[in-house]
Amino acid sequence: MPQRRMPPSPPPQAGEGWVGATIGTALDAAAAKLRLAGLLEPRRLARRLLAAALGLSAAEVFAHPERPLAASEQAQVAAMLRRLTAREPLSRIVGVREFWGLDFLLSAETLDPRPESETLVEAVLARLADRAAPYRFLDLGAGTGCLLLALLSEYPQATGLGIDIAPGAGRTARQNAELLGLAGRAAVIAGNWASAVAGRFDVVVANPPYIATGDIAGLMPEVRDHDPHIALDGGADGLAAYRAIAADLPRLLPHGGLFAAEIGSGQRDSVTAILRRRDFTIDAVVPDLAGIDRVVVARR
């Protein structure tokens, strides 16, 4: 399991109210500060903060409110709380994000995987019924490797290749493959989409940058200030990556091969039109749990 990277632990600042705190009083104080900072579900987030800072489960935090905090623990909670109220995601603070029930290390060059991206994994699973088949997967813009490695965890005979233009992302994805015991079936290389790839694959997946350049400044600070812009910026209309990927798909996929890509809100018609121009048939547009069109699935 990946080791969580804790932030530095400066002493509590005067007036922060941590001296002599228990888990319960620290939880109350943290939730109040997070609420004032405008963060959603502040008490749930405060519980996750305490769990990460103390190395406990959320259930243990809930079950033992009377447990006193040592001075070093108070400092750890205070340090993490300051970063959270400054709108740094908790996953960035601890350096790990859970995705598909697996823990993935993050780095400065990787996108922070979001729960809605699990819709893509579900869409592929729904269309590849034989879990014992030796499928070949290609993940374009692999980042942490979360899509590729989640799929390999479900298909024990499959192999896969991940590509990312950022060398640091590739290193992180390879490290995640090692930690998850999947390095023997997953390779990750640096490249500009599929330009350096030869051969064919059964499935190509991608979560490309799809934010229009002019819209990045208006994103939530957790995304705008902490995700790498190269993983967000989809060009003037947000569709540049889809055009580049679609141009390569005919040589990457055999007839009947599957392509699944995450899309941004309102991009359904534009992305499906790009794929149809490359002679792909749209199999489905799959919504996420919020009902937003999230994944386009197409076949050659």
Stockholm file with secondary structure:
# STOCKHOLM 1.0

chainA/1-300         MPQRRMPPSPPPQAGEGWVGATIGTALDAAAAKLRLAGLLEPRRLARRLLAAALGLSAAEVFAHPERPLAASEQAQVAAMLRRLTAREPLSRIVGVREFWGLDFLLSAETLDPRPESETLVEAVLARLADRAAPYRFLDLGAGTGCLLLALLSEYPQATGLGIDIAPGAGRTARQNAELLGLAGRAAVIAGNWASAVAGRFDVVVANPPYIATGDIAGLMPEVRDHDPHIALDGGADGLAAYRAIAADLPRLLPHGGLFAAEIGSGQRDSVTAILRRRDFTIDAVVPDLAGIDRVVVARR
#=GR chainA/1-300 SS CCCCCCCCCCCCCTTSCCTTCBHHHHHHHHHHHHHHTTCSSHHHHHHHHHHHHHTCCHHHHHHCTTCBCCHHHHHHHHHHHHHHHTTCCHHHHHTEEEETTEEEECCTTSCCCCGGGHHHHHHHHHHCCCTTSCCEEEEESCTTSHHHHHHHHHCTTCEEEEEESCHHHHHHHHHHHHHTTCTTTEEEEECSTTTTCCSCCSEEEECCCCBCGGGGGGSCHHHHTTSCGGGTBCCTTSCHHHHHHHHHHHHHSCTTCEEEEECCTTCHHHHHHHHHTTTCEEEEEEECTTSCEEEEEEEC
#=GC SS_cons         CCCCCCCCCCCCCTTSCCTTCBHHHHHHHHHHHHHHTTCSSHHHHHHHHHHHHHTCCHHHHHHCTTCBCCHHHHHHHHHHHHHHHTTCCHHHHHTEEEETTEEEECCTTSCCCCGGGHHHHHHHHHHCCCTTSCCEEEEESCTTSHHHHHHHHHCTTCEEEEEESCHHHHHHHHHHHHHTTCTTTEEEEECSTTTTCCSCCSEEEECCCCBCGGGGGGSCHHHHTTSCGGGTBCCTTSCHHHHHHHHHHHHHSCTTCEEEEECCTTCHHHHHHHHHTTTCEEEEEEECTTSCEEEEEEEC
//
